[in-house]
Amino acid sequence: MADSQFEGGCEADSRPPFLCLNNAIVKRSGKTILHVGSFELAEGESMALLGPNGAGKSTFIKLITREILPLYQDEPPVLFRGNARATLEDVKKSLGIVSSTMQDQITVHMPAIEVVAGGLYGSLGVPKRVNASEDDYARCRKTMATLGVESIADRDVMTLSTGQARRVLFARALVHDPDVVVLDEPCTGLDPQGMHYVRRSMRAIAQSGRAILLVTHYAEDIIPEIERLLLIKDGSVHADGSKEELLCDEAMSSLFDVPMSVAEVTPGHYSLTSEY
Ligand SMILES: Nc1ncnc2c1ncn2[C@@H]1O[C@H](COP(=O)(O)OP(=O)(O)OP(=O)(O)O)[C@@H](O)[C@H]1O
């Protein structure tokens, strides 16, 4: 799926980190649902977040996407590329986002390509005030082709299978050529074939030089290109380290509070199981 549109990527350089969190606290209904003491993500660095249901993973991701703001502190708790005042616009330009719940938000009939074109405007479809150009649509088709869904560009998105729609959402996330792709449970609800294509797409994105921030419950989603894991439990960082260090029986059992077994099925490909 290599495509020149996705070429580029990170150089080892002196730019500020892509993201710094420092004493970032999110409260809901009077309760702290996430507290991150200190966290740094370098430009171009990929990472997977793992943790039990309700641990705070999506909240962590929403701090990055600026859908959630942390409590005010004298020292800014979130620095986006060194900037404490990054706008939603700045963040949207840099990120492509796919979540399994995004699909539920598509409730109107429109051609799949319109959903993809929405990625150029940070919306789910093309806003009414906008006239997308021929070039825009050509770009959408090209992006869809890299994900193997060009042939369904004109199909009503509401009639697509879950797997097809997920790949259309991938195309939407990539069409504006973001530096970082955020994937919140991208394989949830997919059959093995759908998972295969999504994971293959993830690898192609990573190999094109884009960073991936992945939230997942599946070790199989942690593609070889992702080397760092962030384990979130009870609203805080349980562990932060390399895949070699943390993708093991001990760390996973401690994270999920049940005996877990990690196997490297083939080099760089893992599975996570428990006996019952
Ligand atoms: N608006 C809200 N009001 C109260 N509690 C909230 C609110 N939003 C989130 N929470 C709580 O914050 C906690 C963290 O939620 P979050 O969605 O980040 O968890 P998660 O790790 O992504 O879970 P999952 O794996 O189930 O998707 C949960 O206990 C959730 O119930």
The ligand as an SDF file (V2000), in Angstrom:
LIG
                    3D

 31 33  0  0  0  0  0  0  0  0999 V2000
  -18.6100   12.4530   31.4330 N   0  0  0  0  0  0  0  0  0  0  0  0
  -18.2520   11.5560   32.3620 C   0  0  0  0  0  0  0  0  0  0  0  0
  -18.8190   11.5700   33.6100 N   0  0  0  0  0  0  0  0  0  0  0  0
  -18.4490   10.6810   34.5350 C   0  0  0  0  0  0  0  0  0  0  0  0
  -17.5270    9.7140   34.3370 N   0  0  0  0  0  0  0  0  0  0  0  0
  -16.9400    9.6580   33.1340 C   0  0  0  0  0  0  0  0  0  0  0  0
  -17.2630   10.5650   32.0800 C   0  0  0  0  0  0  0  0  0  0  0  0
  -16.5310   10.2510   31.0010 N   0  0  0  0  0  0  0  0  0  0  0  0
  -15.7650    9.1870   31.3500 C   0  0  0  0  0  0  0  0  0  0  0  0
  -16.0200    8.8270   32.6250 N   0  0  0  0  0  0  0  0  0  0  0  0
  -15.3920    7.7190   33.3690 C   0  0  0  0  0  0  0  0  0  0  0  0
  -14.0010    7.8620   33.2500 O   0  0  0  0  0  0  0  0  0  0  0  0
  -13.3700    6.5810   33.2460 C   0  0  0  0  0  0  0  0  0  0  0  0
  -12.3990    6.5010   32.1030 C   0  0  0  0  0  0  0  0  0  0  0  0
  -13.1250    6.4370   30.8740 O   0  0  0  0  0  0  0  0  0  0  0  0
  -12.4030    6.1110   29.4970 P   0  0  0  0  0  0  0  0  0  0  0  0
  -13.4470    6.1220   28.4540 O   0  0  0  0  0  0  0  0  0  0  0  0
  -11.2310    6.9960   29.3360 O   0  0  0  0  0  0  0  0  0  0  0  0
  -11.9160    4.6190   29.7600 O   0  0  0  0  0  0  0  0  0  0  0  0
  -11.2480    3.5800   28.7370 P   0  0  0  0  0  0  0  0  0  0  0  0
  -10.0040    3.0790   29.3780 O   0  0  0  0  0  0  0  0  0  0  0  0
  -11.1160    4.1810   27.3880 O   0  0  0  0  0  0  0  0  0  0  0  0
  -12.3500    2.4320   28.7420 O   0  0  0  0  0  0  0  0  0  0  0  0
  -12.8270    1.3750   27.6190 P   0  0  0  0  0  0  0  0  0  0  0  0
  -11.7220    0.3800   27.4660 O   0  0  0  0  0  0  0  0  0  0  0  0
  -14.0340    0.7520   28.2650 O   0  0  0  0  0  0  0  0  0  0  0  0
  -13.1530    2.1220   26.3780 O   0  0  0  0  0  0  0  0  0  0  0  0
  -14.4910    5.5510   33.2120 C   0  0  0  0  0  0  0  0  0  0  0  0
  -14.6850    5.0470   34.5080 O   0  0  0  0  0  0  0  0  0  0  0  0
  -15.6910    6.3470   32.7520 C   0  0  0  0  0  0  0  0  0  0  0  0
  -16.8800    5.8120   33.2770 O   0  0  0  0  0  0  0  0  0  0  0  0
  1  2  1  0
  2  3  1  0
  2  7  2  0
  3  4  2  0
  4  5  1  0
  5  6  2  0
  6  7  1  0
  6 10  1  0
  7  8  1  0
  8  9  2  0
  9 10  1  0
 10 11  1  0
 11 12  1  0
 11 30  1  0
 12 13  1  0
 13 14  1  0
 13 28  1  0
 14 15  1  0
 15 16  1  0
 16 17  2  0
 16 18  1  0
 16 19  1  0
 19 20  1  0
 20 21  2  0
 20 22  1  0
 20 23  1  0
 23 24  1  0
 24 25  2  0
 24 26  1  0
 24 27  1  0
 28 29  1  0
 28 30  1  0
 30 31  1  0
M  END
$$$$
